[in-house]
Amino acid sequence: MSGGPEGTATPQLSDVTLTPPCPQVLSLGADVLPEYKLQAPRIHRWTILHYSPFKAVWDWLILLLVIYTAIFTPYSAAFLLSDSEEAQRHHCGYSCSPLNVVDLIVDIMFIIDILINFRTTYVNSNEEVVSHPAKIAIHYFKGWFLIDMVAAIPFDLLIFGSGSEEVTDATFALRGT
């Protein structure tokens, strides 16, 4: 260091240590993450953490299936259903068409999603992670369960399984064919 006017020391460039701002910005320490993610989770054996990588991937998969259903179901009802296809379905069963098999798989995935939601933790109003299975089930049952259940009902299987010509005729009457 060199002496400045009146005997004060002025810092030299070699005396100053600069800390890069990147580690502080990219840090996932206590200042960035919510409190519940920093706590060690105490959960039951088959309980899924709502912020786990598995749950994130599962939610994206369900979102893609919802988008598929929202686009393909109206398209299929408008353009792919015909009297000959209904006759073929009654002759060889539900698995004749690959699209019917895909729809069946989608329906099964939605039912599995309901089971997963009954076992997924949530954050309560006190910002605490709730991992007790009974509390999770009650919370899900009071919330999204009814909507998820109605959405997961495989109506096409129920209609096909009934084998009722009245239902089939009503379906085609609604379509206007």
C-alpha positions as CSV (number, residue, x, y, z in Angstrom):
1,M,0.0,0.0,0.0
2,S,1.2,3.5,-0.7
3,G,0.6,6.4,1.5
4,G,-1.9,8.9,0.3
5,P,-2.1,12.5,1.3
6,E,-2.2,13.0,5.0
7,G,-0.8,9.5,5.7
8,T,-3.9,7.5,4.8
9,A,-3.5,4.2,2.9
10,T,-5.1,3.9,-0.5
11,P,-5.9,0.4,-1.5
12,Q,-4.0,-1.0,-4.5
13,L,-5.6,-3.2,-7.1
14,S,-3.6,-6.2,-5.8
15,D,-5.0,-5.7,-2.2
16,V,-8.7,-5.9,-3.2
17,T,-10.2,-9.3,-3.5
18,L,-13.3,-9.5,-5.7
19,T,-15.8,-12.2,-5.1
20,P,-17.7,-13.3,-8.2
21,P,-21.5,-12.7,-7.9
22,C,-22.3,-16.0,-9.7
23,P,-22.1,-18.3,-6.7
24,Q,-24.4,-16.1,-4.7
25,V,-26.9,-15.9,-7.5
26,L,-26.8,-19.5,-8.4
27,S,-26.8,-20.7,-4.8
28,L,-29.7,-22.8,-3.8
29,G,-29.2,-22.1,-0.1
30,A,-31.6,-21.0,2.6
31,D,-32.1,-17.6,1.0
32,V,-33.6,-19.1,-2.2
33,L,-35.4,-22.3,-1.3
34,P,-38.6,-22.4,0.7
35,E,-38.2,-23.6,4.3
36,Y,-40.0,-26.9,3.7
37,K,-37.5,-27.9,1.1
38,L,-34.6,-27.4,3.5
39,Q,-36.1,-29.6,6.2
40,A,-35.4,-33.3,6.2
41,P,-38.6,-34.9,5.2
42,R,-40.2,-37.5,7.5
43,I,-42.6,-39.4,5.3
44,H,-44.3,-42.7,5.2
45,R,-43.0,-45.4,2.9
46,W,-45.4,-45.0,-0.1
47,T,-45.7,-41.2,0.2
48,I,-44.4,-39.1,-2.7
49,L,-42.9,-35.6,-2.1
50,H,-44.8,-33.0,-4.1
51,Y,-41.5,-31.4,-5.2
52,S,-39.7,-34.6,-6.1
53,P,-38.3,-35.1,-9.7
54,F,-40.6,-38.1,-10.1
55,K,-43.7,-36.0,-9.4
56,A,-42.5,-33.2,-11.7
57,V,-42.1,-35.7,-14.6
58,W,-45.4,-37.3,-13.8
59,D,-47.2,-34.0,-13.8
60,W,-45.7,-33.1,-17.3
61,L,-46.8,-36.5,-18.6
62,I,-50.4,-36.0,-17.3
63,L,-50.4,-32.5,-18.8
64,L,-49.5,-34.0,-22.2
65,L,-52.2,-36.7,-21.9
66,V,-54.7,-34.0,-21.0
67,I,-53.7,-32.0,-24.1
68,Y,-53.9,-35.2,-26.2
69,T,-57.4,-35.9,-24.9
70,A,-58.6,-32.3,-25.4
71,I,-57.5,-32.3,-29.0
72,F,-58.1,-35.9,-30.1
73,T,-61.4,-36.7,-28.5
74,P,-63.4,-34.0,-30.4
75,Y,-61.5,-34.9,-33.6
76,S,-62.3,-38.5,-33.2
77,A,-65.9,-37.9,-32.4
78,A,-66.3,-35.6,-35.4
79,F,-64.3,-37.4,-38.1
80,L,-63.4,-40.9,-37.1
81,L,-66.6,-42.4,-35.7
82,S,-68.7,-44.2,-38.3
83,D,-71.4,-46.8,-38.5
84,S,-69.0,-49.3,-40.0
85,E,-66.5,-48.8,-37.2
86,E,-69.2,-49.4,-34.6
87,A,-70.1,-52.6,-36.4
88,Q,-66.5,-53.7,-36.5
89,R,-66.1,-52.9,-32.8
90,H,-69.1,-55.1,-31.9
91,H,-67.6,-57.9,-34.0
92,C,-64.0,-58.0,-32.8
93,G,-64.0,-56.1,-29.5
94,Y,-62.6,-52.9,-28.1
95,S,-59.0,-53.7,-29.1
96,C,-59.5,-53.7,-32.9
97,S,-58.3,-50.2,-33.4
98,P,-54.9,-49.0,-32.2
99,L,-56.5,-45.7,-31.2
100,N,-58.9,-47.5,-28.9
101,V,-55.9,-49.1,-27.2
102,V,-54.2,-45.7,-26.8
103,D,-57.3,-44.3,-25.3
104,L,-57.5,-47.2,-22.9
105,I,-53.9,-46.5,-21.8
106,V,-54.6,-42.8,-21.3
107,D,-57.7,-43.7,-19.2
108,I,-55.5,-46.1,-17.1
109,M,-52.9,-43.3,-16.6
110,F,-55.5,-40.9,-15.4
111,I,-56.7,-43.5,-12.8
112,I,-53.1,-44.1,-11.7
113,D,-52.8,-40.3,-11.4
114,I,-55.7,-40.3,-8.9
115,L,-53.9,-43.0,-6.8
116,I,-50.6,-41.0,-6.9
117,N,-52.4,-37.8,-5.8
118,F,-53.8,-39.7,-2.8
119,R,-50.1,-40.3,-1.8
120,T,-48.5,-37.0,-2.6
121,T,-47.5,-34.5,0.1
122,Y,-48.8,-30.9,0.1
123,V,-47.9,-27.7,1.9
124,N,-50.5,-26.5,4.4
125,S,-51.4,-22.9,5.2
126,N,-48.6,-22.8,7.8
127,E,-46.1,-23.7,5.1
128,E,-45.5,-27.1,6.6
129,V,-45.2,-30.2,4.5
130,V,-48.0,-32.6,5.3
131,S,-47.0,-36.2,4.8
132,H,-49.5,-38.1,6.9
133,P,-51.5,-40.4,4.5
134,A,-54.9,-39.7,6.1
135,K,-54.4,-36.0,6.0
136,I,-53.2,-36.1,2.4
137,A,-56.3,-38.2,1.4
138,I,-58.7,-35.9,3.1
139,H,-57.1,-32.8,1.5
140,Y,-57.2,-34.4,-2.0
141,F,-60.7,-35.7,-1.4
142,K,-61.9,-32.1,-0.5
143,G,-60.1,-30.6,-3.4
144,W,-59.5,-32.0,-6.9
145,F,-60.7,-35.6,-6.4
146,L,-64.2,-35.1,-7.8
147,I,-62.9,-33.3,-10.9
148,D,-60.2,-35.9,-11.4
149,M,-62.6,-38.8,-10.9
150,V,-65.1,-37.5,-13.5
151,A,-62.3,-36.8,-15.9
152,A,-60.9,-40.3,-15.5
153,I,-64.1,-42.2,-16.1
154,P,-63.7,-44.1,-19.3
155,F,-67.1,-43.3,-20.8
156,D,-66.2,-44.9,-24.1
157,L,-65.6,-48.2,-22.3
158,L,-68.8,-47.9,-20.4
159,I,-70.8,-47.2,-23.6
160,F,-69.1,-50.1,-25.4
161,G,-69.4,-52.4,-22.4
162,S,-73.2,-51.8,-22.2
163,G,-73.6,-52.9,-25.8
164,S,-76.8,-50.8,-26.0
165,E,-77.9,-49.9,-29.5
166,E,-79.9,-47.0,-28.0
167,V,-76.7,-45.3,-26.7
168,T,-75.0,-45.8,-30.0
169,D,-78.0,-44.5,-31.9
170,A,-78.1,-41.5,-29.6
171,T,-74.4,-40.8,-30.1
172,F,-74.8,-40.8,-33.9
173,A,-78.0,-38.7,-33.6
174,L,-76.1,-36.1,-31.7
175,R,-73.4,-36.0,-34.3
176,G,-76.0,-35.6,-37.0
177,T,-75.1,-38.6,-39.1
